[in-house]
Amino acid sequence: MKFRYRLPDHLVSVASMFEEFANGGAQASVRLKGGRVFGSILVSNSTFLVAARGFTDLPFKVEEIEAIFQTDEDRNPKDRGGWDYWDDWKN
């Protein structure tokens, strides 16, 4: 399986500390270098961005990410399903 969006190594180490709400799945928020913040990003195995609530594809470039973090909502999301995954996990 090849994922489209891999976090840079320095962000993988940050994401590895996140609280998971499913086996290998953590919800996170990202801040871009320009200051914009996107929430409800699904991170798989602390390494791959696999979905973002409300988007059918990643709405920014991975290279634009300045920081990745978890809010209270990310740690305990009210909505845990309904993700629109970008990668085909059947391969």
HELIX and SHEET records of a PDB file:
HELIX    1   1 ASP A    9  ALA A   15  1                                   7    
HELIX    2   2 VAL A   62  GLU A   64  5                                   3    
HELIX    3   3 ASP A   72  ARG A   75  1                                   4    
SHEET    1   A 4 PHE A  48  ALA A  52  0                                        
SHEET    2   A 4 VAL A  37  SER A  44 -1                                        
SHEET    3   A 4 GLY A  25  LEU A  32 -1                                        
SHEET    4   A 4 ILE A  65  PHE A  69 -1                                        
END                                                                             
